[in-house]
Amino acid sequence: MKLLIKLIRNLLGGIIVLLDLITRGAKKKRSPEQQKVVNEQVKDLTLYHFTACPFCTKTRRAMYKLNLPIEKRSASQGSPYRQELEVGGGRVKVPCLRIEKDGQVEWMYESNDIIRYLEQRFA
């Protein structure tokens, strides 16, 4: 039964990812100078995610539309980033945005919170 549920979840997740790729739309346009500044600012951000997670897809879609080249780390089973997420953030829950600022690290969970943060900071 567990195997069937996992299979269905992965199949649906794959369909969601495919639909996202097909319907994504255009990236936010910035001047080369503005994009260079944004690219520097996102170096302090990292998104921990699962590929087939619908909430992660929603978050990655927002990152794409905002034209934010944020590093993505898969926290799937067996990944070294999974333990990094658990130790740093306190739990394995995705999506999670790691925000480093002035030597401090904040771990932001919940796709809506992450998207709101990115829109306020980069839109």
KEZA-286818 format. One record per residue (C-alpha): residue number from 1; residue in three letters; chain; x negated, y, z. Coordinates in pm, 1 decimal, decimal comma, padded with zeros to 6 digits, always signed. Each point is the difference from the previous one (the first is absolute). Layout:
BEGIN
{n NUM	res ALA	chain A	x X	y Y	z Z}
...
This chain:
BEGIN
{n 1	res MET	chain A	x +00000,0	y +00000,0	z +00000,0}
{n 2	res LYS	chain A	x -00281,9	y +00242,9	z +00089,7}
{n 3	res LEU	chain A	x -00169,3	y -00076,7	z -00330,4}
{n 4	res LEU	chain A	x +00319,9	y +00073,5	z -00192,8}
{n 5	res ILE	chain A	x +00047,4	y +00333,6	z +00178,1}
{n 6	res LYS	chain A	x -00362,5	y +00094,5	z -00068,7}
{n 7	res LEU	chain A	x +00040,3	y -00095,2	z -00366,0}
{n 8	res ILE	chain A	x +00318,0	y +00208,7	z -00035,6}
{n 9	res ARG	chain A	x -00161,1	y +00296,5	z +00179,6}
{n 10	res ASN	chain A	x -00306,0	y -00011,8	z -00226,2}
{n 11	res LEU	chain A	x +00213,5	y -00036,3	z -00312,7}
{n 12	res LEU	chain A	x +00216,4	y +00298,5	z +00093,7}
{n 13	res GLY	chain A	x -00308,0	y +00199,2	z +00095,7}
{n 14	res GLY	chain A	x -00154,5	y -00074,9	z -00338,9}
{n 15	res ILE	chain A	x +00316,9	y +00116,8	z -00174,6}
{n 16	res ILE	chain A	x -00002,6	y +00322,7	z +00204,4}
{n 17	res VAL	chain A	x -00365,8	y +00063,8	z -00091,1}
{n 18	res LEU	chain A	x +00074,1	y -00063,0	z -00369,2}
{n 19	res LEU	chain A	x +00300,8	y +00233,6	z +00003,3}
{n 20	res ASP	chain A	x -00212,3	y +00264,6	z +00171,7}
{n 21	res LEU	chain A	x -00263,5	y -00021,6	z -00272,1}
{n 22	res ILE	chain A	x +00262,4	y +00028,6	z -00274,2}
{n 23	res THR	chain A	x +00192,5	y +00293,2	z +00152,7}
{n 24	res ARG	chain A	x -00279,4	y +00194,0	z +00169,4}
{n 25	res GLY	chain A	x +00013,2	y +00323,8	z -00196,4}
{n 26	res ALA	chain A	x -00267,3	y +00267,0	z -00024,0}
{n 27	res LYS	chain A	x -00266,4	y +00102,2	z +00247,6}
{n 28	res LYS	chain A	x -00011,6	y +00348,2	z +00149,0}
{n 29	res LYS	chain A	x -00204,4	y +00229,4	z -00221,9}
{n 30	res ARG	chain A	x -00273,1	y +00214,1	z +00153,2}
{n 31	res SER	chain A	x -00285,6	y +00196,7	z -00145,5}
{n 32	res PRO	chain A	x -00331,3	y -00190,5	z +00003,2}
{n 33	res GLU	chain A	x -00121,0	y +00224,3	z +00281,8}
{n 34	res GLN	chain A	x +00312,6	y -00060,6	z +00209,5}
{n 35	res GLN	chain A	x -00018,0	y -00375,8	z -00061,9}
{n 36	res LYS	chain A	x -00365,2	y -00002,3	z +00106,3}
{n 37	res VAL	chain A	x +00097,9	y +00162,6	z +00331,9}
{n 38	res VAL	chain A	x +00280,6	y -00254,4	z +00050,5}
{n 39	res ASN	chain A	x -00235,4	y -00287,9	z -00083,6}
{n 40	res GLU	chain A	x -00236,6	y +00121,2	z +00272,5}
{n 41	res GLN	chain A	x +00281,9	y +00038,2	z +00253,8}
{n 42	res VAL	chain A	x +00132,4	y -00354,9	z -00051,3}
{n 43	res LYS	chain A	x -00340,0	y -00154,4	z +00073,5}
{n 44	res ASP	chain A	x +00103,3	y +00005,9	z +00367,0}
{n 45	res LEU	chain A	x +00317,6	y -00202,9	z -00071,7}
{n 46	res THR	chain A	x +00042,2	y -00375,0	z -00041,9}
{n 47	res LEU	chain A	x +00321,3	y -00191,9	z -00065,0}
{n 48	res TYR	chain A	x +00030,4	y -00351,5	z +00141,5}
{n 49	res HIS	chain A	x +00263,1	y -00193,2	z -00192,0}
{n 50	res PHE	chain A	x +00135,8	y -00328,2	z -00133,0}
{n 51	res THR	chain A	x +00036,0	y -00016,9	z -00377,7}
{n 52	res ALA	chain A	x +00356,0	y -00136,9	z -00006,5}
{n 53	res CYS	chain A	x +00139,0	y +00199,8	z +00294,6}
{n 54	res PRO	chain A	x +00284,9	y +00228,8	z -00118,8}
{n 55	res PHE	chain A	x -00086,0	y +00270,0	z +00255,6}
{n 56	res CYS	chain A	x -00363,7	y -00010,4	z -00112,1}
{n 57	res THR	chain A	x +00112,7	y +00027,1	z -00362,3}
{n 58	res LYS	chain A	x +00207,6	y +00304,8	z +00093,1}
{n 59	res THR	chain A	x -00304,0	y +00158,6	z +00167,2}
{n 60	res ARG	chain A	x -00237,1	y -00082,2	z -00287,4}
{n 61	res ARG	chain A	x +00257,0	y +00144,1	z -00243,2}
{n 62	res ALA	chain A	x +00001,7	y +00330,6	z +00192,1}
{n 63	res MET	chain A	x -00381,1	y +00003,3	z -00000,9}
{n 64	res TYR	chain A	x +00001,7	y -00054,7	z -00376,6}
{n 65	res LYS	chain A	x +00253,9	y +00276,5	z -00062,7}
{n 66	res LEU	chain A	x -00198,9	y +00241,3	z +00218,9}
{n 67	res ASN	chain A	x -00317,5	y -00102,4	z -00188,5}
{n 68	res LEU	chain A	x -00181,9	y -00101,1	z +00318,4}
{n 69	res PRO	chain A	x -00288,7	y -00244,2	z -00050,8}
{n 70	res ILE	chain A	x +00019,3	y -00136,8	z +00354,4}
{n 71	res GLU	chain A	x -00200,2	y -00314,0	z +00073,5}
{n 72	res LYS	chain A	x +00227,4	y -00303,7	z +00034,9}
{n 73	res ARG	chain A	x -00088,8	y -00301,1	z +00212,9}
{n 74	res SER	chain A	x +00195,5	y -00321,2	z -00011,3}
{n 75	res ALA	chain A	x +00083,5	y -00126,6	z +00348,8}
{n 76	res SER	chain A	x +00122,5	y -00337,6	z -00124,1}
{n 77	res GLN	chain A	x -00081,6	y -00324,9	z +00179,2}
{n 78	res GLY	chain A	x -00373,3	y -00073,4	z -00014,0}
{n 79	res SER	chain A	x -00101,4	y +00355,0	z -00089,0}
{n 80	res PRO	chain A	x -00269,4	y +00165,0	z +00216,7}
{n 81	res TYR	chain A	x +00213,4	y +00314,8	z -00005,5}
{n 82	res ARG	chain A	x +00277,5	y -00180,6	z +00187,4}
{n 83	res GLN	chain A	x -00211,9	y -00019,9	z +00314,7}
{n 84	res GLU	chain A	x -00118,4	y +00358,0	z -00053,8}
{n 85	res LEU	chain A	x +00364,9	y +00112,0	z -00006,6}
{n 86	res GLU	chain A	x +00088,4	y -00200,5	z +00309,8}
{n 87	res VAL	chain A	x -00298,3	y +00121,1	z +00202,5}
{n 88	res GLY	chain A	x +00021,4	y +00363,5	z -00111,7}
{n 89	res GLY	chain A	x +00375,0	y +00045,3	z -00022,7}
{n 90	res GLY	chain A	x +00098,6	y -00244,4	z +00270,1}
{n 91	res ARG	chain A	x +00214,9	y -00225,6	z -00221,5}
{n 92	res VAL	chain A	x +00027,7	y -00152,2	z -00344,1}
{n 93	res LYS	chain A	x +00282,1	y +00203,3	z -00149,1}
{n 94	res VAL	chain A	x +00002,7	y +00152,4	z -00345,5}
{n 95	res PRO	chain A	x -00000,7	y +00242,6	z -00157,2}
{n 96	res CYS	chain A	x -00242,1	y +00178,7	z +00227,9}
{n 97	res LEU	chain A	x -00192,0	y +00315,3	z -00084,5}
{n 98	res ARG	chain A	x -00331,5	y +00046,6	z +00179,0}
{n 99	res ILE	chain A	x -00068,0	y +00372,1	z +00037,2}
{n 100	res GLU	chain A	x -00344,7	y +00111,8	z +00108,3}
{n 101	res LYS	chain A	x -00033,4	y +00364,1	z +00098,8}
{n 102	res ASP	chain A	x -00272,9	y +00169,7	z +00201,0}
{n 103	res GLY	chain A	x -00134,2	y -00333,7	z +00122,9}
{n 104	res GLN	chain A	x +00343,7	y -00110,7	z +00123,7}
{n 105	res VAL	chain A	x +00197,9	y -00283,5	z -00157,7}
{n 106	res GLU	chain A	x +00379,8	y -00016,2	z -00018,2}
{n 107	res TRP	chain A	x +00190,9	y -00305,4	z -00122,0}
{n 108	res MET	chain A	x +00332,5	y +00094,8	z -00158,2}
{n 109	res TYR	chain A	x +00259,2	y -00272,7	z -00055,0}
{n 110	res GLU	chain A	x +00339,3	y +00018,5	z -00177,5}
{n 111	res SER	chain A	x +00021,0	y +00075,8	z -00369,9}
{n 112	res ASN	chain A	x +00229,1	y +00302,0	z +00043,6}
{n 113	res ASP	chain A	x -00239,2	y +00160,7	z +00250,9}
{n 114	res ILE	chain A	x -00299,1	y -00064,7	z -00226,4}
{n 115	res ILE	chain A	x +00176,4	y +00141,3	z -00306,9}
{n 116	res ARG	chain A	x +00118,8	y +00305,7	z +00192,7}
{n 117	res TYR	chain A	x -00355,8	y +00062,3	z +00124,5}
{n 118	res LEU	chain A	x -00146,6	y -00032,7	z -00350,0}
{n 119	res GLU	chain A	x +00265,8	y +00225,6	z -00154,0}
{n 120	res GLN	chain A	x -00052,4	y +00268,6	z +00265,1}
{n 121	res ARG	chain A	x -00374,3	y -00012,1	z -00039,0}
{n 122	res PHE	chain A	x -00038,3	y -00041,8	z -00377,7}
{n 123	res ALA	chain A	x +00322,8	y +00091,4	z -00185,0}
